Amino acid sequence: MIELLADNNFGDTRPNALAGPTGLVIILLLVAATIFLIRNMNKRLKRLPESFPNQQVPAMRTEADAPEKTDGDHRPEREDGAEPGA
């Protein structure tokens, strides 16, 4: 009974198994790629100007600029007085 509980059943008993080293290589490659990407992004961000020419800051909207609120049943009128969709 005790031998059954102590049985190694984790799948790592196969001969010539390379799951551990292969996983380590993949993780190291991903870490290296991430480091190079971060360095590249930092270089590009440093080259950006403080502000771009011809860039205007949008003005804040006021209550007067906001569209009128309607009750939801409002339909826009046409210039010729006909019902919309007719």
Sequence and secondary structure as in RCSB ss.txt:
>XXXX:A:sequence
MIELLADNNFGDTRPNALAGPTGLVIILLLVAATIFLIRNMNKRLKRLPESFPNQQVPAMRTEADAPEKTDGDHR
PEREDGAEPGA
>XXXX:A:secstr
 HHHHT   SS  STT  HHHHHHHHHHHHHHHHHHHHHHHHHHHHHS SS TT        TTTS     S   
   TTS  TT 
